[in-house]
Amino acid sequence: MYAIIDIETTGGQPAQDKITEIAIFIHDGEKIVDKYNTLINPQRPIPYFISQLTGITDEMVQDAPKFYEVAKDIVEFTEGKVFVAHNVRFDYSFMKKEFADLGFTFQRKTLCTVRLSRSLIPGLPSYSLGKLCKSIDIELTQRHRAIGDAKATAILFDKLIKLNRPVVDGNMHMAADNTAQVLKEEIKTSLLPPNIRKEQVDALPMVPGVYYFHNEAGEVIYVGKSINIKKRIIQHFNIDYKSRKSLDFKNSISDITYETMGNELIALLFESAEIKRMKPQYNRQQRRSVFNTGIYVYEDGNGYKRLSYGSVNRADNVSLTPIIALSNQFKAKGFLYHKVSKYNLCQKLCDLYKTNGACFDYQVHQCNGACIGKENPEEYNQRVDAAIESFSFEHNSFVILGKGREPGENSVVVVEHGTYLGFGFVDESFSAKNIEDFKGAIKRYNDNKDVQQIIRGHMRSKHKDKVIVFD
């Protein structure tokens, strides 16, 4: 049984917009057997441009039932049925959010008629509902009203499942089984973008690397990395997207390519370089920096050097440049706690203990009293300078040898005089006497604070790579 659904809303974002109309057509695999339609009072004004598009006005929904008043009907109509819609993620995301607001988990198997149409009627110029209906002679009335669009989708669905029913040696049972198999596969893959085939995802490697999402024109619109390319891409497609922009992103993915990298460090370095080089449309946040929390140093009125942490864009740090950047505030606090312990610094003067008096460590005799002026600034600042010195690489020039892309290969990362030079791959038998030999084996990439932090983070982790020091 299939519940073919269309909704109208106050906007394109499930997280903040509401449903204004819903229509449901029930199909038993042979024909339409029931239907349900109602306007819904969204309990908020309908934007003018939405009313212009749908024809639904505030006056029309004023006396309509609120969603919670029809929720039981919707549950009963869709219970035990496959949720079918044209671009199903949009309608399904709104439905899940409306029910979540009522404290109810709405969960159904889903089927997208965009994907089903591409599978059964390939080669059409467009698979939007209006143009698709025109291509295969389906009358579409009351466009952009739930009842009109749902009815057209129901007729489309009926045509699609019967398109795939050739009589095999006069055996209608075999034909029905064939249809059922097609539908079963499409239900399994309904979470995929409309232009992505299951075979493409099945063929993805389960290894570290960088992957690219392309639009229909072949342009790269997103770059990502993972230690398991296939698993990460499937996670992308299984997300319940909460905004029109997110849904547009998913629906615009028409192809996937990838580069295997051998290990996570190389994947991180290459992803960072590719995002900065290609500036993909949907990598805007990463294009700026994936390290958005800074560690800062400044001198207070009493002459003590103080460390603090915060957003690299926060207003009170406009005049300050972070001496190191980390990915989030949790990691920044952990980083500072480590330096406080290692260099015997004061928690209060490192922004980790808010008090007008002595810090906690002073009370347990682990702080020398800079927080209350007992230790002179010169002595305290020497340890702060030593801590800051440790923010850079432990070694001045070094090479990291890691796992390669295939057996018998190693990855190579080269840092010289504190500057990242790039990475490459060499055979396990590669022999080098000095850093110049390794420099000849890599491709050069730009140094920046992002890659510096990637390498620092890797060096602090429990990695199993071989580090060759040339200080």
Phi, psi and omega per residue, in radians:
M1 nan 2.492 -3.062
Y2 -2.235 2.354 3.029
A3 -1.867 1.856 -3.084
I4 -1.620 2.081 -2.867
I5 -2.211 2.515 2.924
D6 -2.443 2.525 3.112
I7 -2.255 2.726 2.910
E8 -2.018 2.605 -3.014
T9 -2.409 3.017 3.093
T10 -1.426 -0.105 -3.128
G11 3.073 -2.955 -2.996
G12 -1.771 0.134 -3.051
Q13 -2.067 1.901 -3.131
P14 -0.976 -0.524 -3.096
A15 -1.169 -0.424 -3.067
Q16 -2.302 -0.319 -3.124
D17 -1.675 2.933 -3.035
K18 -2.282 2.794 -3.141
I19 -1.399 2.382 3.107
T20 -1.957 -0.319 3.101
E21 -2.752 2.527 3.061
I22 -2.398 2.462 3.046
A23 -2.327 2.379 -3.118
I24 -2.280 2.219 3.014
F25 -1.985 2.219 3.140
I26 -1.653 2.226 -3.126
H27 -2.142 2.297 -3.073
D28 -1.679 0.248 -3.098
G29 1.655 -0.211 3.099
E30 -2.125 -0.668 -3.054
K31 -2.831 2.923 3.037
I32 -1.316 2.245 -3.065
V33 -2.055 -0.213 -3.125
D34 -2.870 2.864 3.089
K35 -2.660 2.786 -3.134
Y36 -2.573 2.406 -3.121
N37 -2.677 2.359 3.051
T38 -2.753 2.552 2.882
L39 -1.295 2.706 3.127
I40 -2.297 2.344 3.076
N41 -1.344 1.963 -3.079
P42 -1.368 -0.087 3.139
Q43 1.060 0.559 3.036
R44 -2.825 2.760 -3.131
P45 -1.110 2.538 3.049
I46 -1.591 2.160 -3.126
P47 -0.989 2.585 -3.077
Y48 -1.005 -0.762 -3.076
F49 -1.195 -0.481 3.067
I50 -1.239 -0.732 3.088
S51 -1.089 -0.650 3.105
Q52 -1.124 -0.620 -3.117
L53 -1.330 -0.813 -2.996
T54 -1.695 -0.408 -3.036
G55 1.451 -0.003 3.134
I56 -1.562 2.150 -3.082
T57 -1.972 2.931 3.085
D58 -1.020 -0.661 -3.125
E59 -1.128 -0.659 -3.103
M60 -1.164 -0.559 -3.082
V61 -1.743 -0.003 -3.063
Q62 -0.973 -0.772 -3.111
D63 -1.794 0.175 3.127
A64 -1.327 2.729 3.108
P65 -1.142 2.632 3.033
K66 -1.409 2.859 -3.019
F67 -1.026 -0.749 -3.096
Y68 -1.092 -0.381 -3.136
E69 -1.395 -0.334 3.114
V70 -1.967 -0.001 -3.071
A71 -1.009 -0.734 -3.132
K72 -1.088 -0.722 3.110
D73 -1.060 -0.746 -3.118
I74 -1.129 -0.755 3.107
V75 -1.031 -0.837 -3.094
E76 -1.138 -0.663 -3.135
F77 -1.217 -0.510 -3.048
T78 -1.820 -0.154 -3.100
E79 -1.009 2.234 3.088
G80 1.269 0.218 -3.104
K81 -2.083 2.767 3.062
V82 -1.422 2.278 3.134
F83 -1.419 1.946 -3.069
V84 -1.963 2.343 3.067
A85 -2.749 2.806 3.056
H86 -1.490 1.923 -2.923
N87 1.184 1.157 -2.912
V88 -1.081 -0.510 -3.085
R89 -1.069 -0.583 -3.134
F90 -1.133 -0.977 -3.089
D91 -1.118 -0.742 -3.094
Y92 -1.158 -0.679 3.120
S93 -1.100 -0.741 3.099
F94 -1.102 -0.752 -3.108
M95 -1.107 -0.788 3.124
K96 -1.040 -0.716 -3.115
K97 -1.196 -0.728 3.126
E98 -1.063 -0.751 3.136
F99 -1.247 -0.631 3.103
A100 -1.070 -0.652 3.099
D101 -1.105 -0.380 3.096
L102 -1.653 0.032 -3.131
G103 1.407 0.393 -3.088
F104 -2.108 2.376 3.089
T105 -1.584 1.992 3.127
F106 -1.713 2.072 -3.090
Q107 -2.451 2.171 3.118
R108 -2.439 2.704 2.893
K109 -1.155 2.577 -3.081
T110 -2.160 2.728 3.105
L111 -2.520 2.243 -3.097
C112 -1.800 2.128 3.137
T113 -1.300 -0.268 2.992
V114 -1.166 -0.877 3.131
R115 -1.105 -0.760 -3.126
L116 -1.076 -0.683 3.129
S117 -1.159 -0.761 3.124
R118 -1.095 -0.612 -3.120
S119 -1.260 -0.739 -3.011
L120 -1.671 -0.415 3.106
I121 -2.258 1.225 -3.097
P122 -1.218 2.734 2.991
G123 1.565 0.058 3.102
L124 -1.296 2.649 -3.098
P125 -1.184 -0.482 -3.129
S126 -2.663 2.576 3.114
Y127 -2.046 0.318 2.965
S128 -1.140 2.672 -3.019
L129 -1.031 -0.792 -3.101
G130 -1.079 -0.860 -3.091
K131 -1.259 -0.580 3.103
L132 -1.150 -0.786 3.117
C133 -1.070 -0.671 3.120
K134 -1.153 -0.675 -3.107
S135 -1.137 -0.596 -3.065
I136 -2.032 0.404 2.970
D137 1.055 0.871 2.989
I138 -1.840 2.212 3.131
E139 -1.262 2.185 -3.132
L140 -2.064 1.785 3.101
T141 -1.881 2.847 -3.113
Q142 0.909 0.880 3.140
R143 -1.050 2.436 -3.118
H144 1.160 0.348 2.864
R145 -1.997 2.479 -3.043
A146 -1.000 -0.732 -3.082
I147 -1.145 -0.690 3.141
G148 -1.237 -0.801 -3.112
D149 -1.224 -0.657 3.126
A150 -1.166 -0.700 3.122
K151 -1.101 -0.770 3.124
A152 -1.116 -0.699 3.114
T153 -1.136 -0.659 3.109
A154 -1.129 -0.735 3.096
I155 -1.153 -0.727 3.083
L156 -1.020 -0.845 3.136
F157 -1.010 -0.781 3.135
D158 -1.050 -0.763 3.129
K159 -1.133 -0.717 -3.081
L160 -1.109 -0.810 -3.074
I161 -1.251 -0.378 3.109
K162 -1.568 -0.327 3.012
L163 -1.058 -0.602 -3.036
N164 -1.644 0.506 -3.091
R165 -2.127 0.990 3.021
P166 -1.179 2.539 3.092
V167 -1.359 2.143 -3.102
V168 -1.741 1.939 -3.108
D169 0.874 0.678 3.119
G170 1.260 0.185 -3.048
N171 -1.789 1.737 3.137
M172 -1.175 -0.470 3.136
H173 -1.120 -0.741 3.096
M174 -1.118 -0.683 3.122
A175 -1.106 -0.745 3.122
A176 -1.122 -0.694 3.097
D177 -1.076 -0.677 3.124
N178 -1.093 -0.776 3.091
T179 -1.060 -0.798 -3.129
A180 -1.038 -0.653 3.138
Q181 -1.172 -0.731 3.100
V182 -1.061 -0.822 -3.132
L183 -1.110 -0.709 3.129
K184 -1.042 -0.763 3.134
E185 -1.161 -0.695 -3.134
E186 -1.212 -0.625 3.076
I187 -1.105 -0.708 3.106
K188 -1.059 -0.632 -3.013
T189 -1.848 0.271 -3.071
S190 -1.135 -0.335 3.122
L191 -1.388 -0.234 3.136
L192 -1.262 2.670 3.001
P193 -1.005 2.613 -3.057
P194 -0.955 -0.559 -3.058
N195 -1.632 -0.002 -3.095
I196 -1.778 2.242 -3.139
R197 -1.564 2.636 3.113
K198 -1.020 -0.631 -3.118
E199 -1.088 -0.591 3.107
Q200 -1.111 -0.784 -3.121
V201 -1.201 -0.725 3.140
D202 -1.049 -0.535 -3.075
A203 -1.473 -0.086 -3.104
L204 -1.200 2.529 -3.129
P205 -1.416 2.642 3.116
M206 -1.772 1.015 -3.076
V207 -2.369 2.894 3.093
P208 -1.150 2.510 3.096
G209 3.008 -2.995 3.138
V210 -2.057 2.370 -3.137
Y211 -2.132 2.711 -3.094
Y212 -2.204 2.330 2.959
F213 -1.742 2.285 -3.133
H214 -1.982 2.618 3.010
N215 -1.560 -3.062 -3.078
E216 -1.075 -0.488 3.129
A217 -1.434 -0.022 -3.141
G218 1.553 -0.017 -3.118
E219 -1.299 2.474 3.078
V220 -1.324 2.136 -3.128
I221 -1.922 -0.185 3.117
Y222 -2.776 2.440 3.052
V223 -2.161 2.310 3.098
G224 -2.404 2.970 3.091
K225 -2.356 2.766 3.078
S226 -2.855 2.752 3.001
I227 -1.410 -0.166 3.079
N228 -2.517 1.653 -3.012
I229 -0.971 -0.874 -3.086
K230 -1.062 -0.835 -3.116
K231 -1.063 -0.743 -3.101
R232 -1.172 -0.696 -3.130
I233 -1.184 -0.686 3.065
I234 -1.076 -0.678 3.078
Q235 -1.065 -0.710 3.071
H236 -0.935 -0.836 -3.002
F237 -1.351 -0.334 -3.134
N238 -1.565 -0.077 -3.126
I239 -1.186 2.438 2.967
D240 -1.450 1.751 -3.090
Y241 -1.252 2.399 -2.983
K242 -1.833 -0.004 -3.109
S243 -2.441 2.782 3.089
R244 -1.070 -0.676 3.138
K245 -1.070 -0.733 3.138
S246 -1.157 -0.719 3.108
L247 -1.131 -0.709 3.109
D248 -1.079 -0.679 3.100
F249 -1.034 -0.892 -3.110
K250 -1.092 -0.760 -3.080
N251 -1.231 -0.341 -3.120
S252 -1.518 -0.106 3.142
I253 -1.310 2.022 -3.099
S254 -2.011 -0.213 3.129
D255 -2.763 2.735 3.110
I256 -2.269 2.246 2.974
T257 -2.212 2.955 -3.081
Y258 -2.755 2.834 3.013
E259 -2.277 2.135 3.072
T260 -1.314 2.508 -3.018
M261 -2.163 -0.165 3.064
G262 1.579 -0.721 -3.135
N263 -2.722 2.927 -3.027
E264 -1.173 -0.664 -3.129
L265 -1.034 -0.845 -3.138
I266 -1.131 -0.689 3.107
A267 -1.068 -0.747 3.112
L268 -1.102 -0.782 -3.126
L269 -1.135 -0.738 -3.109
F270 -1.240 -0.704 3.095
E271 -1.024 -0.812 -3.134
S272 -1.039 -0.753 3.141
A273 -1.161 -0.728 -3.108
E274 -1.178 -0.693 3.115
I275 -1.104 -0.738 3.140
K276 -1.232 -0.549 -3.141
R277 -1.337 -0.776 -2.989
M278 -1.640 -0.395 -3.116
K279 0.840 1.015 -3.098
P280 -1.095 2.607 -3.069
Q281 -0.958 -0.710 -3.028
Y282 -1.775 0.306 3.045
N283 -1.941 0.487 -2.980
R284 -1.006 -0.751 -3.108
Q285 -1.124 -0.830 -3.137
Q286 -1.196 -0.461 3.128
R287 -1.049 -0.634 3.128
R288 -1.278 -1.024 3.086
S289 -3.141 2.440 3.042
V290 -1.525 -0.107 3.128
F291 -1.911 1.658 -2.966
N292 -1.883 0.120 3.080
T293 -2.046 2.192 -3.069
G294 -1.828 2.639 2.922
I295 -1.760 2.219 -3.050
Y296 -2.070 2.714 3.029
V297 -2.273 2.412 3.064
Y298 -2.650 2.851 -3.132
E299 -1.853 2.252 -3.119
D300 -1.470 -3.117 -3.066
G301 -1.163 -0.293 3.131
N302 -1.703 0.077 3.074
G303 1.576 0.082 3.122
Y304 -1.517 2.353 3.022
K305 -1.371 2.198 -3.067
R306 -2.038 2.453 3.059
L307 -1.802 2.515 3.081
S308 -2.566 2.961 3.116
Y309 -2.349 2.688 3.120
G310 3.002 3.083 -3.122
S311 -1.010 2.460 3.101
V312 -1.203 -0.212 -3.127
N313 -1.937 0.112 -3.032
R314 -1.203 2.580 -2.974
A315 -1.063 -0.666 -3.073
D316 -1.364 0.000 3.091
N317 -1.937 0.288 -3.080
V318 -0.996 -0.670 -3.081
S319 -1.532 -0.015 -3.093
L320 -1.933 2.576 3.036
T321 -1.945 2.241 -3.133
P322 -1.116 2.477 3.109
I323 -1.472 -0.273 3.007
I324 -2.771 2.615 3.119
A325 -2.119 2.473 3.097
L326 -2.202 2.985 -2.970
S327 -1.327 -0.456 3.130
N328 -2.779 3.003 -3.062
Q329 -1.211 -0.556 3.115
F330 -1.059 -0.791 3.140
K331 -1.210 -0.588 3.125
A332 -1.135 -0.749 3.114
K333 -1.111 -0.768 3.119
G334 -1.067 -0.693 3.120
F335 -1.078 -0.785 -3.125
L336 -1.191 -0.704 3.099
Y337 -1.019 -0.697 3.119
H338 -1.090 -0.767 -3.121
K339 -1.212 -0.615 3.084
V340 -1.056 -0.778 -3.120
S341 -1.199 -0.771 -3.046
K342 -1.249 -0.617 -3.032
Y343 -1.950 0.234 3.076
N344 0.935 0.883 3.106
L345 -1.620 2.978 -3.109
C346 -1.622 2.228 3.124
Q347 -1.023 -0.712 -3.119
K348 -1.115 -0.719 -3.115
L349 -1.403 0.003 3.068
C350 -2.021 0.331 3.016
D351 1.170 0.449 -3.079
L352 -1.975 -0.118 -3.119
Y353 -2.528 1.893 -3.068
K354 -1.507 1.968 3.128
T355 -2.822 2.720 3.048
N356 -1.554 -0.227 -3.126
G357 -1.942 -2.484 -3.114
A358 -1.310 2.645 3.095
C359 -1.345 2.950 -3.101
F360 -1.109 -0.702 -3.108
D361 -1.069 -0.572 3.111
Y362 -1.135 -0.662 -3.113
Q363 -1.185 -0.427 3.104
V364 -1.866 0.325 3.020
H365 1.117 0.618 3.071
Q366 -1.998 0.024 3.068
C367 -2.180 2.449 -3.066
N368 -1.424 -0.002 3.018
G369 1.729 0.309 3.068
A370 -1.061 -0.494 -3.106
C371 -1.143 -0.404 3.120
I372 -2.126 0.307 3.056
G373 1.396 0.194 -3.115
K374 -1.354 -0.549 3.081
E375 -1.732 2.342 -3.075
N376 -1.247 2.634 -3.055
P377 -1.027 -0.622 -3.072
E378 -1.086 -0.806 -3.134
E379 -1.155 -0.769 -3.118
Y380 -1.124 -0.752 -3.064
N381 -1.150 -0.466 3.087
Q382 -1.085 -0.711 3.134
R383 -1.254 -0.593 3.063
V384 -1.094 -0.765 3.130
D385 -1.088 -0.670 3.111
A386 -1.135 -0.680 3.114
A387 -1.130 -0.773 3.141
I388 -1.102 -0.668 3.107
E389 -1.044 -0.583 -3.110
S390 -1.307 -0.184 3.127
F391 -1.149 -0.462 3.130
S392 -1.402 -3.133 -3.140
F393 -1.079 2.554 3.127
E394 -1.103 -0.594 3.118
H395 -2.025 2.642 -3.080
N396 -1.355 -0.804 3.141
S397 -2.305 2.213 -3.092
F398 -2.771 2.865 3.110
V399 -2.210 2.389 3.068
I400 -1.881 2.105 3.081
L401 -1.810 2.076 -3.109
G402 -2.187 -3.018 -3.131
K403 -1.193 2.402 3.139
G404 -1.561 -2.994 -3.081
R405 -1.391 -0.297 -3.101
E406 -2.644 2.850 3.123
P407 -0.990 2.441 3.127
G408 1.520 0.109 -3.103
E409 -2.176 2.547 3.035
N410 -2.088 2.600 2.953
S411 -1.582 2.653 -3.111
V412 -2.289 2.200 3.003
V413 -2.081 2.274 -3.081
V414 -2.035 2.232 3.008
V415 -2.137 2.174 -3.128
E416 -2.206 2.239 -3.121
H417 0.902 0.689 3.097
G418 1.389 0.025 -3.097
T419 -1.919 2.248 3.068
Y420 -1.248 2.235 -3.104
L421 -1.782 -0.529 -3.132
G422 2.563 -2.977 -3.141
F423 -2.458 2.883 3.093
G424 -2.858 -2.967 -3.130
F425 -2.311 2.453 -3.141
V426 -2.371 2.762 3.043
D427 -1.193 2.610 -3.130
E428 -1.032 -0.423 -3.131
S429 -1.452 -0.049 -3.121
F430 -0.998 2.262 -3.119
S431 -2.046 2.274 -3.134
A432 -2.293 2.377 3.131
K433 -1.673 -0.428 -3.106
N434 -2.629 3.096 -3.074
I435 -1.188 -0.439 3.120
E436 -1.088 -0.630 3.112
D437 -1.102 -0.726 3.124
F438 -1.207 -0.636 3.132
K439 -1.083 -0.521 3.120
G440 -1.318 -0.171 -3.070
A441 -1.800 0.031 -3.055
I442 -1.995 2.824 2.940
K443 -1.674 2.338 -3.068
R444 -1.323 2.394 3.052
Y445 -2.316 2.746 -3.120
N446 -1.230 2.499 3.028
D447 -1.529 2.476 3.058
N448 -2.804 3.036 -3.049
K449 -1.157 -0.496 3.134
D450 -1.157 -0.854 -3.114
V451 -1.235 -0.562 3.066
Q452 -1.048 -0.746 -3.134
Q453 -1.240 -0.627 3.074
I454 -1.012 -0.808 -3.109
I455 -1.218 -0.729 3.113
R456 -1.041 -0.792 3.132
G457 -1.066 -0.700 3.123
H458 -1.142 -0.733 -3.110
M459 -1.167 -0.494 3.107
R460 -1.426 -0.288 -3.089
S461 -1.393 2.995 3.118
K462 -1.515 1.057 -3.108
H463 -1.388 2.866 3.132
K464 -1.964 0.267 -3.127
D465 -1.310 2.776 3.075
K466 -1.601 2.215 3.121
V467 -1.926 2.125 3.124
I468 -1.877 2.096 -3.048
V469 -1.704 2.374 -3.137
F470 -2.140 0.428 3.134
D471 -1.087 nan nan
